[in-house]
């Protein structure tokens, strides 16, 4: 079958002008590979506990976007197709032109702590944000109810960000953030409340993302359970 239109959309992928396909399955094959990548990644993330070797080589943080986003540096285009669905999903999540460094925003999320345990409201966790975060505007950590994807009703501190003048910083410029049912003494400005009995997930946002995020010369450590 020859695509004679300027382009055609099949299974969420836009075929570019002049593309030839033999069957619908051939057109959808790249999308199926992308879906397989997501399923394989999620299968690893679902593990309740990771081995020490796995822990050394993995991070609990994910980029909330289909695999093709990262593989194409957020251009979403490979030979013979343009993935409009993946672009829509990513931009709906990021609210910014992530392909352009220094503009828009870039997000990381997770559902597990450093040991592979589910993030739950009864525990207290710490995230140590290294100095020199590659965000030209500011960075922020926000926590959401995993069941509703909304804020926790009883939380008075919904997010912690680098613009907060009350934020406590360590002597080396790093910042310790805390999430749990009770703030560590003296660290209320660095703390986000979570209720016992609820699972939660964080979004770490970079506003004005810079190159060090993408070349991994700056890395966000995993969330650690401390109590």
Secondary structure, DSSP 4 states (H G I P E B T S, - for coil): -B--SS-EEETTEEEPTT-B-S-HHHHHHHHHHHHHHHHHHHHHHT-SS--HHHHHH--S-B-SS-HHHHHTTT--EETTEEEHHHHHHHHHHH-S-TTSTTSSEEEEEESB-TTSPBPBTTS-EEEEEPSS-SEEEEEEEEEEETTTSS--TT-S--EEETT-TT----TTS-EEEEEESSPPTT-GGGEEE--TT-BEEEEEEEEEE-HHHHTTSS-PPPPEE--
